[in-house]
Amino acid sequence: MTNTLKTIGFICIALSFFKSNAQKDKNTAVYQYATINALMEGGFDGDMTLAALQKKGSFGIGTFNELDGEMIGFDNHFFQIKSDGKAYAVTASQKTPFAVVANFAKDKTATISQALNLQKLYTLLDSLSPNKNLYVGYKIKIKCQTLKTRSVPKQAKPYPLLIDAAKNQSVFDLGTISGTLVGFRFPEYMKGLNVPGYHFHFLSDDKKTGGHVLDLSGTNFEIEIDTMDDFELHIPDNEDFNKLNLAKTKAEDLEKVEK
């Protein structure tokens, strides 16, 4: 037996896991504004306000116009983590060029106390939500021993490509900290539309800091999972978006930006 399989087996023994039958009528739709390829190409301005976005879902991640920080939303509140590392409550009039939201309704939970790094967390989530052809949302309470996050600074026109903007990202080593991970796992067939695989943002319990998750080690994971089978995509219809070349899926560049 490999070390990875031993680790998974050990984790699964310690899991407290159940599936609720009370969620059969829950909203199972993911709503997405714009595409990841558009963001990669410098499509940093959108027409979608946070007020309109929150009508589509109170849980999710994304960014803000001019690429001004990382978005995280859960429990009916959205926050903006700017390049200073601080979290700010958003206003209804703020706009987004890219966001993914849902009306999160957990259908599975798990609680574990083992120490996990980010890759082992992904392996665990794969075991808890094995169908990789569906869309999955995750809300995870965590106590981190180490946590590395990032946020990209506000951009000015003419906008660069995302891979170039990310070269000036602010990276934060947040150390020992407790908070909430919010994110999704998208199928491989979503290349060009969204980030295939896992994508998490973090907000601290005191609502003061967070960002896009680059790495972590932690314990006491309280995991809520929402498996969804519907996807709604809204494409912006404005001059800047219509000029973007979205024909190519730049997988290698996206990997660099996300990791």
C-alpha positions, 0 to 999 in steps of 0.5 A, a space after each residue: 500500500 502506498 503512503 498516499 493510500 495509507 494516509 487516505 485510509 487513516 483519514 477516512 477512519 477518523 471521519 465523521 460523515 453523513 449525507 442528508 436527505 433533506 436537501 433534495 429540493 435545494 438550489 443546485 445551480 452554479 451561476 458564473 459571470 464571464 469566463 476565466 479565459 476573458 480574465 486571462 486576456 485582461 478582461 478586468 471590467 464587468 457590468 455585474 454589480 455585487 447587488 445583482 450578483 448576490 441575487 444569484 447566490 450568497 456563497 462564492 468567489 471571484 474578483 472586482 473591476 480593475 482586478 482589485 483584490 480577491 472576492 469571498 462570500 458566505 453566510 450572506 456576506 461578501 468581502 474584498 481582500 485587497 493587495 494590502 492583505 486586509 479584508 473589506 466589506 463590499 458595497 452593493 454598487 461595486 462591480 465584478 469582471 468574473 465571479 462564481 456563486 451559488 446558494 450553498 446548501 450542504 448535502 454532506 459534512 465531514 469533521 477531521 482532526 488530522 494535520 493536512 497540507 493543501 494537496 492532502 486536503 484535495 485528496 480527502 475532498 476527492 474521496 468525499 466527492 468522487 464524481 468529478 463530472 459535477 460542480 462542487 462547492 466547499 465551505 471549510 472551517 479550519 485552524 491553520 498552522 501555516 497559511 499562504 494567500 495572495 491578492 493582486 493589486 488594482 490595475 490601470 488601463 491599458 490592462 495587461 494579461 492576467 499572467 503579467 498582472 499576477 507577477 506583482 501579486 502580494 503574498 501573505 504568510 498568515 501563520 497560525 490563524 483560524 477562518 473559513 475556506 470557500 471554493 469550488 471544484 470544476 470538471 476538466 471539461 470546463 477548461 476555458 470557462 473556469 479553473 478545472 480542479 480546486 480553487 479556494 479563497 480564505 477569510 479569517 474568523 475576525 474578518 480582517 484578512 484572507 486571500 486566494 489560497 496558495 498553500 496551507 497546513 492545518 487541523 480541525 477541518 469542518 467540511 461542508 459540501 454541496 454537489 451541484 448539477 446545473 450551471 448558468 453562464 452569463 456573458 458580458 455584452 460590452 465593447 471591451 469584452 467583445 474585443 477579447 480573443 477567447 479562442 485559446 485555452 492557456 492551461 499553462 498560464 492559468 496554472 501559473 496564475 492559480 498556483 
